[in-house]
Amino acid sequence: MEMDELSALENEVRERAAGVATQSERDALHAEFLGRKGGRLSKLIAGLGKLPKEQRAEFGRRANDAKLAIESALAQAQERIDDAQLESVLARTYDVTFPPLPPRTGSLHVLRQTLEVVVDFFRGRGFAIVTGPEVETEFYNFEALNIPPDHPAREAMDTFYLPGGSLLRAHTSPMQMRTMQQYSPPIAVLVPGKAYRRDATDARHAFMFHQIEGLQIDRGVTFGHLKGFASDLCRRLFGRSRRTRFRPSYFPFTEPSAEVDVSCGVCDGAGCRTCGGSGWLEMGGAGMVHPNVLRTAGYDAEEFTGWAWGLGLERIALVRHGIDDIRLFTENDPGFLEQFA
């Protein structure tokens, strides 16, 4: 009786598989006959233990043959379904004259674009572009810039110290001394590069940022030259209607020193949320190179004078494009970056 059921099962599967037209129908047929739980062939095989011992071996061989026959019928059905799907795809027609979607192309990062504007401005005024090491010594990062041993900036809570006494430079200003040691005056250089400080990351601060350092040394250089240069640069970056102001400040490596501000482009100096109600946005520190720095470099501080100006590149880009969060520059969001392509 069981042998007849196996034969009937094979014939039924062959007939039904020949009429299968969809993947769901084929899968349902497979589950009905070969499913581990509830499959009709599986139920027959489960009754093997009830047969007399002399019939079990023959039934086992016959059940295995039936399984292979059922799998073959289902495989043929699968092949027909796959062929039909392929023919359907190949039968599609396409309008090859229809304009395609434009490809997403890369572009210069907004910080690189901002840097190139600054570099073009300095280069057009005769400044050379120089770069220096990001891993510095305490001498170039502090002592050569007239920063005393007890200055708070030299604490480990502010500076990234490395094994062996070196550190990650806290500003691009070490290149002032490196440049002066290498060249005799007159000097006019722009130093772009990365700087590192132990700042907590938020909308306005980052532990790694980009800075640009301007330095000019010659006979007769005055604070008036610095003010005129700073005003021209701010107008070039933010528009001819923007104004600049200098607030007295203190830096160990410049004397006198000042913070340079540019008028807020949102409120035009009237005061708003962007500028905190002051009407001004801070751009960076500047001043006349301290005589002690000139002497350390071997220059005659009575004969030569100069100015230095350190600007944060991210800060320029924030103001220039109306961006409110410095973290956007490093999050690599295509939606943000493509605005500047």
Buried (B, 14 or more C-beta within 10 A) or exposed (E): EBEEBBEEBBEBBBEBBEEBEEEEBBEBBBEBBBBEEEBBBBEBBEEBEEBEEEEEEEBEEBBEEBBEBBBBBBEBBBEBBEEEEEEEEEEEEEEEEEEEEEEEEEEEBBBEBBBEBBBEBBEEBEBEEBEBBBEBBBEBBBBBBBBEEEEEBBEEEEBBBEEEEBBBBBBBBBBBBBBBEEBEBEBBBBBBBEBBBBEEEEEEEBEBBBBBBBBBBBEEBEBEBBBEBBBEBBBBBBEEEBBBBBEEBEBBBBBBBBBBBBBBBBBEBEBBEBBEEBBBBBBBBBBBBBBBBBEBBEBEBEEBBBBBBBBBBBBBBBBBEEBEEBEBBBEEEEEBBEEBE
